Amino acid sequence: MDWAGFRAEFPITDRWAFFDHAAVAPIPLRAVAAMNAYADEIARNGIATILTWVQRLAHVRSLAAKLINAPSADDILFVPNTTVGIGLIAEGFPWQPGDNVVLPAEEYPSNLYPWMNLAGRGVEVIAVPSRGNRVEIDDIAAAITPRTRLLSISAVEFASGFRNDLDRLGDLCRSRGIFFFVDAIQALGAFPIDVQKSGIDALAADGHKWMLAPEGAGFGYIRREWVERLHPIGVGAHSVVNPFEYHVNDFRMKPHAGRWEGGALNVPGLSALGSSLELFEEVGHATIAAKILELTDYLCEHAPSRGWQVFSDRTAPSGIVALTHPTTPSKVAMKACRQAGVIVNSRAERLRVSPHAYNTTDEIDRLLAALPS
């Protein structure tokens, strides 16, 4: 597929120059078709075609496993959002009073509040401040104590765009005997993650950002060796080894991440997620990552000519670029861009620009022209 064919999947380009994939992204036409296909089938046939959708979800699960290099598709669990995926670990971890969890202070609230919610169980949160636009691994290492049980971190920080070195963090956690959790929502779809190479024990990500899928359709991963050590949350009929034997009460739980899928799943949303993942495979994940970096490099090169400075650390680049201006507030700039047909956002009083691979340098020029200078 050439870039024109890829771009044609996104009718949003007819109206907008859309640079807010770090928030809620548009979905490609094939994902729309997947949702419509489910709606049509269920309207015409109901449960009679359930096997079609069981097989479809099995395929989507395998795509998700491949995206993060999970050892098996059984290590993938579908989640309605990243928050649920984080909560499964936070609430199910075998905490003891006096334990602590370490995380960056500037994490998105969904990767902060679930850990803070453990205070009643005697668990402390140690928040490590960033140094400007960076999360320093040395600072994280210094914050770890003998009672640290878990490190939770975003693959890419939502406000600064800093891309954390998951390989080094994984090495740190293994050397200290610490559980390594990753909020992957700001990376997957732009930059693949290798859970085996990075030593990640669990991760979660909804699909509505860089994976270009509907809200409410995401997935998580739990390393197999932790399945029996985590208390399962949300247990239901589908958590057990014989989920369709409804007349038999056989409480033997699945020996993998599937035990956390207790009930019905968002089949149309997950089917659409699968269509987006199929699109990424056609284009190539490395190709997509390279194109995103090409676009963000172009933005960083030209933004200063409009009086906007690059806040993001480009030695560890991601798809998020945070810009600042000495006199123009980010929300003022965001509104000016919206009036010009350009969608960006404001986070931490900085203008946040997050292009995807279907965007073009011409659209970046449109953004630059719209910025108050």
C-alpha positions in Angstrom: 0.0 0.0 0.0 1.3 3.4 -0.9 0.8 6.5 1.3 -2.0 7.7 -0.9 -3.9 4.5 -0.4 -3.2 4.6 3.3 -4.4 8.2 3.6 -7.6 7.4 1.6 -8.7 5.3 4.6 -9.2 8.5 6.6 -12.1 10.7 5.3 -11.3 13.1 8.2 -8.6 14.6 5.9 -11.4 16.0 3.7 -12.1 18.6 6.3 -9.5 18.7 9.0 -5.7 18.6 9.4 -6.0 16.3 12.4 -3.1 16.3 14.9 -4.7 15.0 18.1 -4.1 11.3 18.0 -2.8 11.4 21.5 -6.5 12.2 22.5 -9.2 10.4 20.5 -8.3 9.5 17.0 -10.4 9.1 13.8 -10.8 5.5 12.7 -10.1 4.2 9.1 -12.9 3.2 6.7 -12.1 -0.5 7.1 -12.7 -0.2 10.9 -16.1 1.5 10.1 -16.9 -1.3 7.8 -16.1 -3.9 10.5 -18.5 -2.2 13.0 -21.2 -2.0 10.3 -20.7 -5.6 9.4 -21.2 -6.7 13.0 -24.3 -4.5 13.3 -25.8 -5.9 10.1 -25.0 -9.5 11.0 -26.4 -9.3 14.5 -29.5 -7.5 13.2 -30.2 -10.2 10.6 -29.1 -13.3 12.4 -28.6 -12.7 16.1 -26.7 -15.5 17.8 -26.9 -17.8 14.8 -23.6 -16.3 13.5 -21.8 -16.2 16.8 -19.1 -18.6 15.6 -18.1 -15.9 13.0 -17.4 -13.4 15.8 -15.7 -15.9 18.1 -13.3 -16.6 15.3 -12.9 -12.9 14.5 -12.0 -12.1 18.1 -9.5 -14.9 18.1 -7.8 -13.3 15.1 -7.8 -9.9 16.7 -6.2 -11.4 19.8 -3.5 -12.9 17.7 -2.8 -9.6 16.1 -2.5 -7.9 19.5 -0.1 -10.6 20.7 2.0 -10.1 17.5 2.1 -6.3 18.0 3.7 -6.6 21.4 5.5 -9.9 20.8 3.6 -11.7 23.5 4.6 -15.4 23.8 1.0 -16.5 23.1 -2.3 -15.1 22.1 -3.6 -16.5 25.4 -1.5 -13.9 27.2 -3.8 -11.2 25.8 -6.9 -10.0 27.6 -9.4 -7.6 26.0 -10.3 -4.5 28.1 -12.8 -1.7 27.7 -10.1 0.9 28.5 -6.6 1.4 29.9 -8.0 2.3 33.3 -9.6 -1.1 33.7 -6.3 -2.8 32.6 -4.4 -0.8 35.2 -7.0 -1.5 37.9 -6.8 -5.3 37.4 -3.1 -5.2 38.4 -3.5 -2.5 41.1 -6.3 -4.3 42.9 -5.1 -7.8 42.2 -1.5 -7.5 43.2 -0.4 -9.3 46.4 0.3 -6.2 48.4 1.4 -6.1 52.0 1.1 -3.0 54.3 4.2 -0.9 53.9 4.7 -1.8 50.3 5.1 1.0 47.7 4.7 1.6 44.0 7.0 4.0 42.1 5.9 6.0 39.1 6.6 9.4 37.4 4.9 12.3 39.0 3.6 13.6 35.6 1.7 10.4 34.7 -1.8 10.6 33.2 -4.3 10.4 36.1 -5.5 6.9 35.1 -2.0 5.7 35.8 -1.9 7.5 39.1 -5.2 7.3 40.8 -5.6 3.5 40.8 -2.3 3.3 42.8 -3.3 6.1 45.1 -6.5 4.2 45.8 -4.5 1.5 47.5 -3.6 3.8 50.5 -6.3 2.0 52.5 -4.4 -1.2 52.1 -1.2 0.4 53.4 0.4 0.9 50.0 2.4 4.1 49.4 2.9 5.9 46.0 6.3 7.3 45.4 6.0 9.9 42.6 9.3 10.8 40.8 9.3 14.3 39.4 10.5 14.8 35.8 13.5 16.9 35.0 12.0 19.4 32.6 11.0 17.3 29.6 12.6 14.0 30.7 11.9 11.2 33.1 15.4 10.2 34.3 16.0 6.5 35.0 18.5 7.4 37.6 15.9 9.3 39.5 13.5 6.3 39.3 16.3 4.0 40.5 17.0 6.3 43.4 13.4 6.4 44.5 13.1 2.6 44.7 13.2 1.3 48.3 13.4 -2.3 49.7 9.6 -2.1 50.0 9.0 -1.2 46.3 7.0 -3.9 44.7 6.0 -2.3 41.4 7.0 0.3 38.8 4.3 1.7 36.7 5.1 4.0 33.8 3.8 5.2 30.4 5.6 4.1 27.3 5.2 7.7 26.2 4.4 10.5 28.6 1.1 12.1 27.5 2.0 15.8 28.2 5.7 16.0 27.3 5.9 13.3 24.7 8.9 11.8 26.3 9.4 8.2 25.2 10.7 6.1 28.1 13.4 3.5 27.6 11.4 0.4 28.4 14.4 -1.9 27.8 16.5 -0.1 30.5 13.6 0.1 32.8 12.9 -3.6 32.4 16.5 -4.4 33.3 16.2 -2.2 36.4 13.0 -3.9 37.5 14.5 -7.4 37.0 17.6 -6.5 38.9 15.5 -5.3 41.8 12.8 -8.0 41.7 10.1 -5.4 40.9 6.9 -5.9 38.9 7.0 -3.8 35.7 3.8 -2.4 34.4 3.5 -0.2 31.3 0.6 2.1 30.2 1.1 1.6 26.5 -1.7 3.8 25.1 0.5 6.6 23.8 2.8 4.2 22.0 1.0 1.2 20.5 -0.1 2.0 16.9 2.9 4.4 16.5 5.7 2.4 18.1 5.5 -1.4 18.7 6.5 -2.7 22.2 8.3 -6.0 22.8 7.1 -7.3 26.2 9.7 -10.1 26.1 12.7 -8.0 25.2 11.7 -5.3 27.7 10.8 -7.6 30.5 7.3 -6.2 30.9 5.1 -8.1 33.4 1.8 -6.4 32.3 0.6 -3.6 30.1 -2.7 -2.1 29.0 -3.9 0.2 26.2 -7.2 1.2 24.8 -7.4 1.4 21.0 -8.8 4.9 20.6 -5.5 6.8 20.2 -2.6 5.7 18.0 -4.2 2.3 17.2 -7.0 4.2 15.4 -9.8 2.2 16.9 -13.1 3.0 18.6 -13.2 3.9 22.3 -13.9 1.0 24.6 -11.9 -1.5 22.6 -8.4 -2.2 24.0 -6.2 -5.0 25.3 -3.9 -5.9 28.1 -1.1 -8.4 28.6 -0.1 -10.4 31.7 3.0 -12.5 31.9 2.1 -16.1 32.4 4.2 -16.6 35.5 2.2 -13.9 37.3 -1.3 -15.3 36.5 -1.5 -17.4 39.6 0.0 -14.7 41.8 -2.5 -12.0 40.9 -5.9 -12.0 42.5 -8.4 -12.0 39.5 -10.8 -9.1 39.4 -14.1 -9.1 37.4 -14.5 -12.9 37.5 -17.5 -14.2 35.6 -18.8 -17.1 33.5 -16.0 -16.7 30.9 -13.2 -16.8 33.4 -13.2 -20.6 33.8 -11.8 -23.4 31.7 -15.3 -24.5 30.5 -17.0 -21.2 30.0 -20.0 -22.5 28.0 -21.0 -25.3 30.4 -23.4 -23.0 32.1 -25.3 -25.8 33.9 -22.1 -27.0 35.6 -20.5 -25.1 38.5 -16.8 -25.9 37.8 -14.7 -23.1 39.2 -11.4 -23.9 37.6 -10.1 -20.7 36.2 -8.3 -20.4 32.9 -4.5 -20.7 33.4 -3.8 -17.5 31.4 -4.9 -13.9 30.9 -8.4 -15.1 29.8 -9.5 -15.5 33.4 -9.8 -11.7 33.5 -12.4 -11.7 30.7 -15.4 -12.5 32.9 -18.3 -11.4 30.7 -19.4 -10.2 27.3 -16.9 -8.3 25.2 -17.2 -5.2 22.9 -17.3 -7.4 19.8 -17.9 -4.6 17.2 -15.3 -2.3 18.7 -12.7 -5.1 19.0 -13.5 -6.2 15.4 -12.8 -2.6 14.3 -9.6 -2.6 16.3 -8.5 -5.7 14.4 -9.2 -4.0 11.1 -6.9 -1.1 12.1 -4.2 -3.6 13.2 -4.5 -5.3 9.9 -4.0 -2.0 8.2 -0.8 -1.4 10.2 0.5 -4.8 9.1 -0.1 -4.0 5.5 1.8 -0.7 5.7 4.4 -2.1 8.1 4.8 -1.0 11.8 8.4 0.2 11.2 7.3 2.2 8.2 4.5 3.9 10.2 6.9 4.7 13.1 9.4 6.2 10.6 6.8 8.3 9.0 5.5 9.7 12.3 9.1 10.6 13.3 9.6 12.3 9.9 6.5 14.4 10.4 7.4 15.4 14.0 11.0 16.2 13.0 9.6 18.5 10.3 7.4 20.2 12.8 10.2 20.7 15.3 12.4 22.1 12.5 9.9 24.7 11.4 8.0 25.7 14.5 10.6 28.1 15.8 10.2 30.2 12.7 6.6 30.9 14.0 7.9 31.8 17.4 7.1 28.4 19.0 9.7 26.5 20.9 9.9 22.7 21.1 9.5 21.6 24.7 9.7 17.9 24.0 13.0 16.0 24.3 13.8 14.9 20.8 16.6 12.6 21.9 13.9 10.2 22.8 11.2 11.2 20.2 7.7 10.0 20.0 4.6 11.1 18.1 3.8 13.8 20.6 5.4 17.2 20.2 4.8 19.8 23.0 5.3 23.5 21.9 5.5 26.6 24.0 5.3 30.3 23.2 6.6 33.2 25.3 3.3 35.2 25.2 0.6 33.1 23.5 -1.3 30.6 25.8 -1.6 27.2 24.4 -5.4 27.2 24.6 -5.6 30.4 22.6 -3.5 28.8 19.9 -5.6 25.6 20.0 -8.7 27.7 19.4 -7.1 29.6 16.6 -6.0 26.4 14.9 -9.5 24.9 15.3 -10.9 27.9 13.4 -8.4 27.2 10.6 -9.5 23.6 10.4 -6.5 22.2 12.3 -7.1 20.0 15.4 -4.4 20.1 18.1 -4.7 20.1 21.9 -3.4 21.7 25.1 -1.8 19.8 27.9 0.1 21.2 30.9 -0.2 24.7 29.4 1.6 23.5 26.3 0.3 23.0 22.8 0.3 19.3 22.0 0.6 18.2 18.4 0.4 14.5 17.6 0.4 13.5 13.9 -0.1 10.0 12.6 1.4 8.4 9.5 -1.4 9.4 7.2 -0.7 13.1 7.8 1.5 15.1 5.4 4.0 17.8 5.6 1.5 20.0 3.7 -0.8 19.6 6.7 2.1 20.5 9.1 2.5 23.7 7.0 -1.2 24.4 7.4 -0.7 24.0 11.2 2.3 26.4 11.2 0.4 29.0 9.2 -2.5 28.8 11.7 -0.4 29.3 14.8 -0.5 32.7 16.3 3.1 34.1 16.1 
